[in-house]
Amino acid sequence: MYFQKGKIVVQKSILILFAFIITTSLFAQGDLLITPRRVVFEGNKRVEELNLANTGRDTATYSVSFIQYRMTEDGNFEEITTPDPGQNFADKNLRFFPRSVTLAPGEAQTVRMQAINRERLAPGEYRSHVYFRAVPKEGALGLEEENADTTALSIRLIPIFGITIPIILRVGENNTKVTLSDIGLVQVNDTTKILNVTFNRSGNMSAYGDLRVIHISPEGTNTPIGAVNGIAVYTPNPTRKFNVLIDNNINVDFTKGSIMVEYLSQSDRNPDKLAEAILQLK
């Protein structure tokens, strides 16, 4: 809040989107395009570059910092300052440069991430989120409307866009396993069906992959009816509940056969099957 010639002007910051359920290799919000959408340091990997591009018509400045989140059972995120039991933050073992980026229209730049002192960490997974926060132009705050009543109370809401990218450090062997349970097909209305599924994670690290839903007819015909990419179950969560929208344009008989649900690692060639479950239809 600040004072301006008899007016009280309130500036409000709004974080409007997160990078946890994006289904493409490029992640964009507002006029900022970022790739990759997540970073995992494991094995001997110690350096990664995030590529930023301004797709808008105006020059934009973004500050770069870390922010901490917990994932809820339904996949939402809550900002926290202290890790939950079984959760480890990664920010103390990460460095990045630069800490502020100014991009002209069409301009691109990289932010360099580096993992440090990993040899001092206990085995397990460490996670923080790098936060790209748009810095509002100072000139916009000082503009006055002509013929404005300078004695009146004025509230100005200024949206500030931000993007978060998960940065993960992994130390030691990964013994994580995933199972799928509580599969159920729900008829929402005359035209909409959803499939409910629960991810069950055990082990020392998070799970991440793509979900595929396939209808299998009594004759053995496989028909893809739903897909979601980039589903994570972060530590320390043991479960995550998820809903998949079923493609209504595909003509299959949902009273017969079965539905196969697959959770696959992300790969352009031969993805590993992380988990599978079958729902028998009646």
C-alpha positions as a printed Julia matrix, in Angstrom:
282×3 Matrix{Float64}:
   0.0     0.0     0.0
   1.21    3.5    -0.75
  -0.17    7.04   -0.81
  -0.63    9.08   -3.97
  -2.04   12.62   -3.78
  -4.94   11.89   -1.48
  -5.51    8.43   -2.83
  -4.75    5.13   -1.17
  -3.61    2.64   -3.78
  -3.45   -1.05   -2.96
  -1.19   -3.31   -4.96
  -2.11   -6.99   -4.9
   0.16   -9.79   -6.08
  -1.46  -12.87   -7.56
   0.27  -16.16   -8.24
  -1.97  -17.72  -10.82
  -0.51  -20.95  -12.16
   1.83  -23.78  -11.27
   3.93  -26.11  -13.37
   2.77  -29.46  -12.03
   0.13  -30.64  -14.45
   1.29  -29.21  -17.75
   1.16  -31.81  -20.52
   3.68  -30.44  -23.05
   7.45  -30.13  -23.0
   7.08  -26.36  -23.16
   5.45  -24.46  -20.34
   3.98  -21.0   -20.92
   2.07  -18.57  -18.74
   1.3   -15.0   -19.65
   4.02  -14.11  -22.14
   6.78  -16.27  -20.63
   7.73  -19.59  -22.22
   9.93  -22.01  -20.21
  11.51  -25.35  -21.05
  12.0   -27.87  -19.53
   8.99  -27.91  -17.2
  10.81  -29.82  -14.45
  14.42  -30.55  -13.54
  15.76  -33.72  -11.89
  19.38  -33.95  -10.74
  20.34  -37.6   -10.35
  23.4   -39.71  -11.02
  26.31  -37.51  -12.07
  24.13  -34.67  -13.37
  25.03  -31.37  -11.7
  24.11  -28.63  -14.19
  20.89  -27.81  -16.04
  19.75  -24.82  -18.08
  16.22  -23.45  -18.15
  15.35  -21.71  -21.41
  13.15  -18.62  -21.1
  11.5   -16.78  -23.99
   9.29  -13.68  -24.09
   6.41  -14.35  -26.49
   4.67  -11.04  -25.77
   4.84   -7.57  -27.28
   6.34   -5.78  -24.28
   9.64   -6.0   -22.45
   9.21   -7.99  -19.23
  11.34   -8.52  -16.14
  11.19  -11.63  -13.94
  12.8   -12.17  -10.56
  14.01  -15.69   -9.81
  13.77  -17.26   -6.36
  12.82  -20.48   -4.57
   9.46  -21.36   -3.06
   8.37  -24.49   -1.13
   5.21  -26.53   -1.62
   3.45  -29.58   -0.28
   1.25  -31.64   -2.55
  -2.18  -32.52   -1.18
  -3.88  -35.86   -1.76
  -5.97  -34.38   -4.59
  -2.9   -32.97   -6.36
  -3.19  -29.33   -5.31
  -0.24  -27.41   -3.89
   0.08  -25.43   -0.67
   2.93  -23.07    0.09
   4.9   -24.02    3.22
   8.03  -22.83    5.02
   8.8   -26.0     7.02
   9.01  -29.42    5.36
   6.45  -32.04    6.32
   7.71  -35.24    7.98
   9.55  -37.19    5.29
   9.89  -34.16    3.01
  13.24  -32.51    2.2
  13.84  -29.1     0.62
  16.48  -28.78   -2.1
  17.11  -25.02   -2.19
  20.18  -25.07    0.1
  21.89  -27.4    -2.37
  21.01  -25.43   -5.5
  22.48  -22.35   -7.12
  21.11  -20.4   -10.05
  22.21  -17.47  -12.2
  21.03  -14.87  -13.0
  18.57  -13.93  -10.26
  16.68  -11.53  -12.49
  15.89  -11.71  -16.19
  14.74   -8.91  -18.5
  13.5   -10.02  -21.91
  12.59   -7.84  -24.87
   9.78   -9.07  -27.15
  10.92  -12.25  -28.87
  14.1   -12.43  -26.8
  15.33  -15.63  -25.12
  17.77  -16.28  -22.28
  18.9   -19.19  -20.13
  18.95  -19.55  -16.35
  21.71  -21.89  -15.21
  20.93  -24.26  -12.33
  23.67  -26.1   -10.41
  23.46  -28.8    -7.74
  26.09  -28.42   -5.01
  27.3   -30.45   -1.99
  25.23  -33.49   -2.93
  27.85  -35.77   -1.4
  26.9   -34.41    2.03
  23.23  -35.32    1.68
  21.6   -38.44    3.11
  20.03  -40.79    0.54
  16.59  -39.71   -0.61
  14.84  -37.01   -2.59
  15.02  -33.25   -2.09
  12.57  -30.87   -3.77
  12.08  -27.12   -4.08
  10.44  -25.0    -6.76
  12.08  -22.19   -8.68
   9.71  -19.22   -8.95
   9.74  -16.83  -11.89
   7.81  -13.77  -10.71
   6.89  -10.97  -13.08
   8.09   -7.59  -11.8
   5.44   -4.9   -12.45
   6.51   -1.77  -14.24
   6.93    1.09  -11.79
   5.47    3.57  -14.23
   2.11    1.82  -14.18
   1.73    2.52  -10.45
   2.19    6.25  -10.84
  -0.27    6.86  -13.63
  -3.24    9.06  -12.79
  -6.57    9.16  -14.47
  -7.63   12.51  -15.81
 -10.36   14.26  -13.8
 -10.04   11.64  -11.05
 -11.35   12.52   -7.59
  -8.16   12.81   -5.55
 -10.07   12.81   -2.26
 -11.66    9.39   -2.81
 -10.38    6.02   -1.73
  -9.1     4.09   -4.71
  -8.14    0.42   -4.86
  -6.11   -0.81   -7.79
  -5.54   -4.54   -8.21
  -2.43   -5.31  -10.22
  -2.07   -8.99  -11.24
   1.48  -10.28  -10.98
   2.05  -13.42  -12.99
   4.32  -16.21  -11.79
   5.48  -19.66  -12.83
   6.97  -22.36  -10.62
   9.13  -25.23  -11.85
   9.95  -28.23   -9.59
  13.67  -28.82   -9.05
  14.5   -32.26   -7.63
  17.74  -33.68   -6.22
  18.01  -37.45   -5.92
  20.69  -39.15   -3.84
  21.15  -42.9    -3.77
  19.14  -45.72   -5.31
  15.5   -45.2    -6.21
  13.29  -47.9    -4.65
   9.93  -46.24   -5.33
   6.98  -48.38   -6.41
   3.5   -47.36   -7.57
   0.2   -49.24   -7.63
  -3.22  -48.13   -8.88
  -6.42  -48.76   -6.92
 -10.02  -47.61   -6.4
 -10.71  -47.57  -10.15
 -14.25  -46.42  -10.89
 -16.16  -45.16  -13.92
 -18.6   -42.34  -13.11
 -21.34  -40.99  -15.39
 -21.37  -37.25  -14.59
 -24.16  -36.36  -17.03
 -25.55  -37.49  -20.39
 -22.34  -36.59  -22.23
 -19.56  -36.78  -19.64
 -17.8   -39.73  -18.01
 -14.8   -39.64  -15.7
 -12.56  -42.39  -14.42
 -11.48  -42.23  -10.78
  -8.09  -43.68   -9.86
  -5.87  -43.6    -6.78
  -2.07  -43.64   -7.08
  -0.33  -45.44   -4.22
   3.35  -44.54   -3.84
   5.88  -46.29   -1.62
   9.63  -45.84   -1.41
  12.13  -43.02   -1.06
  11.41  -40.85   -4.1
   8.55  -39.32   -6.06
   6.8   -40.88   -9.04
   6.22  -39.16  -12.38
   4.66  -40.44  -15.58
   1.81  -40.5   -18.08
  -1.6   -42.12  -17.64
  -3.29  -44.07  -20.42
  -6.86  -45.42  -20.31
  -7.86  -48.17  -22.75
 -11.19  -49.91  -23.3
 -10.88  -53.63  -24.06
 -13.9   -55.14  -25.78
 -15.04  -58.73  -25.12
 -13.5   -59.57  -28.52
 -10.14  -58.15  -27.41
 -10.19  -54.85  -29.32
  -8.17  -52.12  -27.57
  -9.48  -48.56  -27.87
  -7.72  -45.59  -26.19
 -10.36  -43.52  -24.37
  -8.34  -41.16  -22.17
  -4.83  -39.87  -21.49
  -3.09  -37.42  -19.17
   0.61  -36.6   -19.31
   2.91  -35.53  -16.51
   1.24  -36.86  -13.34
   3.42  -36.63  -10.23
   3.09  -38.12   -6.78
   5.62  -36.19   -4.7
   7.25  -37.29   -1.48
   6.21  -37.76    1.24
   2.68  -38.4    -0.08
   1.66  -42.08   -0.08
  -1.43  -41.48   -2.26
  -2.88  -39.17   -4.86
  -6.47  -39.22   -6.08
  -7.0   -38.41   -9.75
  -9.87  -38.05  -12.25
  -9.53  -38.71  -15.98
 -12.02  -37.29  -18.49
 -13.15  -40.04  -20.86
 -13.26  -39.18  -24.57
 -16.95  -38.92  -25.38
 -16.36  -38.97  -29.15
 -15.26  -42.6   -29.17
 -17.98  -45.17  -29.77
 -17.44  -48.03  -27.34
 -19.83  -50.06  -25.2
 -19.1   -49.22  -21.56
 -21.38  -51.99  -20.34
 -19.11  -54.74  -21.66
 -15.47  -55.68  -21.58
 -12.95  -53.96  -19.31
 -10.93  -50.78  -18.84
  -7.15  -50.98  -18.52
  -5.35  -48.1   -16.76
  -1.59  -47.78  -17.31
   0.91  -45.47  -15.61
   3.98  -45.16  -17.85
   7.37  -43.48  -17.54
   7.95  -40.68  -20.02
   9.97  -41.86  -23.0
   9.87  -41.22  -26.74
  10.61  -44.87  -27.53
   9.83  -47.59  -24.99
   8.3   -46.23  -21.78
   8.43  -48.45  -18.72
   5.14  -49.54  -17.2
   5.14  -48.18  -13.65
   1.71  -49.56  -12.7
  -1.4   -51.14  -14.21
  -4.96  -51.87  -13.09
  -8.04  -53.43  -14.73
 -11.67  -52.46  -14.18
 -14.18  -55.11  -15.25
 -17.33  -53.62  -16.79
 -20.77  -55.05  -16.17
